Amino acid sequence: MNKPQKIHSDFQHFLSLKNEKLIDLFSDLRTYILEIYPNSNELLYHTHALTSVYSISEKLSDAFCMIPIYKNHLNLGFNKGTLLEDSHYLLKGTGKWIRHIPITTSTDYRNEKTHQLIKSAIALAIEDMDTPSKSIGKTYSKIKLS
């Protein structure tokens, strides 16, 4: 299995300001997502949260999941979470589309139920994609360093 690409320096700059537990959880969750779908494009943002988004193309609209990192916690978010079959009631949230799994330990995502949810999100993103992707396995930083 290929090792995931290195974390982009723009993202790493802000990630290094987080506590070690959040950094470790993020790094492992990122690796897990990239193991499930190695062709993911990673879109990086720093707004109200430091967020890595995983997409089947270079577009945010084709994303299947994300990892927003807040001050003291992180989530595994699903961009079209309300459209996913969640028979195990893993997903939380009340937004129109996005749902998330609160992450406190690796057992929150390193399990078959979450694995299947991620695979379903990927399948939905592929089904909904308008045009074929121009890139595979790339990182796009939307982070502005001052």
Summary of the structure (lengths in Angstrom):
residues: 146
radius of gyration: 14.3
end to end distance: 36.6
largest distance: 44.2
contacts: 417
relative contact order: 0.21
helix: 34%
strand: 23%
